[in-house]
């Protein structure tokens, strides 16, 4: 397997795994509070989460520049 394909495969699998673990933790937390409505975050929480994700992606991109 070539280097570029290996990076995509490892990155995709690790991203999917992190996403699944995050969803599981979120649902477990929502169920433990015994909320009867749908466990969906408020728009402000989603905005903060999206900014955090962008910050992590920027750090990963910066790491790629350091390694190269």
Secondary structure as a PSIPRED ss2 file (coil, helix, strand):
# PSIPRED VFORMAT (PSIPRED V4.0)

   1 X C   1.000  0.000  0.000
   2 X C   1.000  0.000  0.000
   3 X H   0.000  1.000  0.000
   4 X H   0.000  1.000  0.000
   5 X H   0.000  1.000  0.000
   6 X H   0.000  1.000  0.000
   7 X H   0.000  1.000  0.000
   8 X H   0.000  1.000  0.000
   9 X H   0.000  1.000  0.000
  10 X H   0.000  1.000  0.000
  11 X H   0.000  1.000  0.000
  12 X H   0.000  1.000  0.000
  13 X H   0.000  1.000  0.000
  14 X H   0.000  1.000  0.000
  15 X H   0.000  1.000  0.000
  16 X H   0.000  1.000  0.000
  17 X H   0.000  1.000  0.000
  18 X H   0.000  1.000  0.000
  19 X H   0.000  1.000  0.000
  20 X H   0.000  1.000  0.000
  21 X H   0.000  1.000  0.000
  22 X H   0.000  1.000  0.000
  23 X H   0.000  1.000  0.000
  24 X H   0.000  1.000  0.000
  25 X H   0.000  1.000  0.000
  26 X H   0.000  1.000  0.000
  27 X H   0.000  1.000  0.000
  28 X H   0.000  1.000  0.000
  29 X H   0.000  1.000  0.000
  30 X H   0.000  1.000  0.000
  31 X H   0.000  1.000  0.000
  32 X H   0.000  1.000  0.000
  33 X C   1.000  0.000  0.000
  34 X C   1.000  0.000  0.000
  35 X C   1.000  0.000  0.000
  36 X C   1.000  0.000  0.000
  37 X C   1.000  0.000  0.000
  38 X C   1.000  0.000  0.000
  39 X C   1.000  0.000  0.000
  40 X C   1.000  0.000  0.000
  41 X C   1.000  0.000  0.000
  42 X C   1.000  0.000  0.000
  43 X H   0.000  1.000  0.000
  44 X H   0.000  1.000  0.000
  45 X H   0.000  1.000  0.000
  46 X H   0.000  1.000  0.000
  47 X H   0.000  1.000  0.000
  48 X H   0.000  1.000  0.000
  49 X H   0.000  1.000  0.000
  50 X H   0.000  1.000  0.000
  51 X H   0.000  1.000  0.000
  52 X H   0.000  1.000  0.000
  53 X H   0.000  1.000  0.000
  54 X H   0.000  1.000  0.000
  55 X H   0.000  1.000  0.000
  56 X H   0.000  1.000  0.000
  57 X H   0.000  1.000  0.000
  58 X H   0.000  1.000  0.000
  59 X H   0.000  1.000  0.000
  60 X H   0.000  1.000  0.000
  61 X H   0.000  1.000  0.000
  62 X H   0.000  1.000  0.000
  63 X H   0.000  1.000  0.000
  64 X H   0.000  1.000  0.000
  65 X H   0.000  1.000  0.000
  66 X H   0.000  1.000  0.000
  67 X H   0.000  1.000  0.000
  68 X C   1.000  0.000  0.000
